[in-house]
Amino acid sequence: MKRIAIIGMGHLGTALLKGLIRSKKVSRSFIRVSNSSKQNAQTVENADIVFLTIKKSKVVEVLQNIKDNLKIDAVIISAIPGVRVSTIKKILTTNHHVVRIMPSIPISIGKGIIGIYFLNSEVSKYKICNLLSKLGKIIEVDEEYKLDILTVAAGCGPGVVAYIIQSLMISFINIGLTKSEALNIALQTMQGTCSLLKEQKILPHKLLADVATKGGITESIVMYFDKHDLNTLIAHGLIQGKQTLLKK
């Protein structure tokens, strides 16, 4: 069984650990984690796969700290937004294979999205994808810049969806539901709608047309959203996210 190290135990590192344990692809005893610069070098010793889930500002410090302790055939899997494979290899000054991923937080329950980029074919795609397969849907990109797009779409997606659910919840409370009722209805509505679209292979605009019948309540709600250009507001928010990523 492969030995794994996770450097950086923030929200993403913790989600990755939970997802790997839940997947049963690797035993907890074969996973070592570190959230301290004093422990990083020791943590990567003998690891076959090293996940980097650290902040961009810590890249140079962490890589210089661990590079002499890496196994010669260890694979580095970076989940650091906006940091290119070439940058990591330049800092390491070694011949280690580097793979980039962009996972979303729901990997902790096996429902995430994992964007992945392989710089070359020498790395065993099958073994790495097999390890990550139980964490969610894997999307391999053929060009590295596409991971920046997935960072906004998939990585930030759960936050955007949570914002929408929160807005629904607050609105439901304002029209008379209790906090508990509002949360349960918002969650079930979101889950049920997504399941319906996925299982029956319906496009969103088709379901919208079926529900928002002419002269009906749903149509009046949607018309209000359209009048205030909600689509453009969401699009601009995502564009802002991408610009923030590129500035970092």
Secondary structure as GFF3:
##gff-version 3
##sequence-region A 1 248
A	DSSP	beta_strand	4	7	.	.	.	ID=ss1
A	DSSP	alpha_helix	11	23	.	.	.	ID=ss2
A	DSSP	three_ten_helix	28	30	.	.	.	ID=ss3
A	DSSP	beta_strand	31	34	.	.	.	ID=ss4
A	DSSP	alpha_helix	40	44	.	.	.	ID=ss5
A	DSSP	beta_strand	49	52	.	.	.	ID=ss6
A	DSSP	three_ten_helix	56	58	.	.	.	ID=ss7
A	DSSP	alpha_helix	59	66	.	.	.	ID=ss8
A	DSSP	three_ten_helix	67	69	.	.	.	ID=ss9
A	DSSP	beta_strand	75	78	.	.	.	ID=ss10
A	DSSP	alpha_helix	85	92	.	.	.	ID=ss11
A	DSSP	beta_strand	97	103	.	.	.	ID=ss12
A	DSSP	three_ten_helix	105	109	.	.	.	ID=ss13
A	DSSP	beta_strand	112	118	.	.	.	ID=ss14
A	DSSP	alpha_helix	125	132	.	.	.	ID=ss15
A	DSSP	three_ten_helix	133	135	.	.	.	ID=ss16
A	DSSP	beta_strand	136	140	.	.	.	ID=ss17
A	DSSP	alpha_helix	146	150	.	.	.	ID=ss18
A	DSSP	pi_helix	151	155	.	.	.	ID=ss19
A	DSSP	alpha_helix	157	174	.	.	.	ID=ss20
A	DSSP	alpha_helix	179	199	.	.	.	ID=ss21
A	DSSP	alpha_helix	204	211	.	.	.	ID=ss22
A	DSSP	alpha_helix	217	227	.	.	.	ID=ss23
A	DSSP	alpha_helix	230	247	.	.	.	ID=ss24
###
